[in-house]
Amino acid sequence: MTRTFKALMLGAALTAFAAPAALAQSVPTAPMQVHAMAARPALNLSAFGEVRVAPDMATITFGVQTEAPTARAAMADNARRMQEVFAALSRAGIADRDIQTSGLNLSAQYDYVENQPPRLRGYQASNQVTVIINDLTKVGTTADAVVGAGVNQINGIAFGLKDPKAAEDQARILAVRALQDKARLYAQALGVELGGIRSLNEGGGYSPQPPMPVYAMARMESADASTPVAAGEMTVRIDITGIYDLGH
């Protein structure tokens, strides 16, 4: 092998080793740029929008509880009285699709005397029904009608919205306006320019009210009496969080 050929091979080998070394030196620049972007100053803020609207529907849960010496008699008496309740609901204008059985129970009842074994007194049957009332002017009269038909338990009343979208959208607009105002205020106080919004997240929204206990709804002493019910207003709230970029 001549001296000239050896020199050419050595030069090629050095070039081969030098190329990866040069490539390796250029690789770290990309992560450094990403780190620089992540370190840009930003505002992480939260705000909410809230509207109050009148409900347009109500839900009442009530039931019939009966006792008898035997389980069969307790269930039969309960079924008879519930048929009268369903008939009263129909006369009050409540559609079948708005009536749903929400509980059916049968349990033995015992008398307890000190130092004596429990003594079976009989059986208790209960049938719970949940009713949706779409006309709020009929809430009180419907409660009176079912009590007159045999209902002896009213567990509560809840008001709600048939379609909450309009109220939720209004609350969203108010929430975004509040977030924008807060972001501009912070940027002005910091003496920096407010950039664009990087992300926006939403929480909250419409949720039906939990049932409220109704203590005044009992059997009416007079046929002319009517249970007063006030629907009031309910609150629909939207919570949001957003991240804004800040200038220098």
C-alpha angles and dihedrals in degrees: 000000000000124000091243092055092049090053091052092051092049091051092051091051092051090049091051092052093043095054096061090044091055091046091051091053091056097049100078093060094080097054089047089056092049090050090051091053093049091051094058111124114260142173120233107196140165133206140162140215122213133187131180118218136173114252118241101197140040135205122208126187116200140150152184122248121193136175131204138161091255132040092236093053092047092052093045093051090047093050092050093052093045090054088057090049092052090050090051091051091051091051088050090058099254112149120229091241089062094057120081132171107234102175140014119181140170122186138169117246122216136191114222121208122178114263091006132098116256113275120217108239098178141278134299123211125190132183120193123199130188116209128191115212114197095183109063092198087069098053097094096040091047091053090050092048095054093044089053089050094055109281110146100171127060111176101184151304129245129189124212149153126268092210115014096179097100092050092046092050091051090050090049091055091050091048093052092048090051091049093049092049091050092048093050091048093053093046091050092048091049092047094234136118118262113234131197125298113267100193140355128200130187134209138165121036135157120336125171116252117256114253114275118218115253111209099166096059105098136126109308117238091207128044089220094058119105127193110240115226125185117199097191117175135303131213125238113193133185121195121199138179125199140182118217127192117234128212126221 
